[in-house]
Amino acid sequence: MNDYRNEQLTTLNAVLAHLADIPEAERRRLQDLATDYLDFRRRTADFLQSHFGGICRRECYESRRSACCSKDGIITFFADVVVNALLSDAREMEALIQVLKAPHTDFKCVYLGRQGCLWRLKPIVCEMFLCDSAKAEAFSRSPGAKEKWRRLRNEKKGFTWPDRPVLFDALERYFIDRGCDSPLMYLHQSPGLLRIKQQAAAKGNIDHER
Ligand code: SF4
């Protein structure tokens, strides 16, 4: 098993172990924390389906090119794993565990199954990736779509970019405070993101940098 899959599996198991251990009310509290984010993801998915569904199906799915799912090493944030685990059933979680454990010789993403991505709610990096040719085609057909996409990308920062209090940081902190550690906790480990938090703390945009 390579480092990437090992990190993914370790994180998945840690999150599942914690979620299995907490009362239902606590689990609901975590789900409630993600309400606005899930609404954002629903609107983003609707946008992508209406403006890119046909293009991506033709260019990548039917041709089996899957250009945007072709890496074993796509970035997943710790919060991606948590939110997906909160939404998924045991069978879906087991499917992720099994593909991570299986020998992987394909050049495509380890999570790419026959029917598409195995995550119930795919990682945010994947959701927000659009290749240049798809954007050129969709935006030339519908010029208003470009501005909508810009707004969605901006909105995404409100959940992931720690120059203010954001869900992705809060979920990491929640698990850190309960003794969980993961290499996917980028908002608490990446030097670049820690610098953003320090600057935000200096401006008073977040309470303090942790
Ligand atoms: S996690 Fe899912 S959406 Fe992202 S690259 Fe892998 S298969 Fe594609």
Boltz pocket constraint, residues with backbone or C-beta under 6 A from the ligand:
constraints:
  - pocket:
      binder: B
      contacts: [[A, 68], [A, 69], [A, 70], [A, 71], [A, 74], [A, 109], [A, 110], [A, 111], [A, 112], [A, 113], [A, 116], [A, 117], [A, 118], [A, 119], [A, 122], [A, 123], [A, 126], [A, 127]]
      max_distance: 6.0
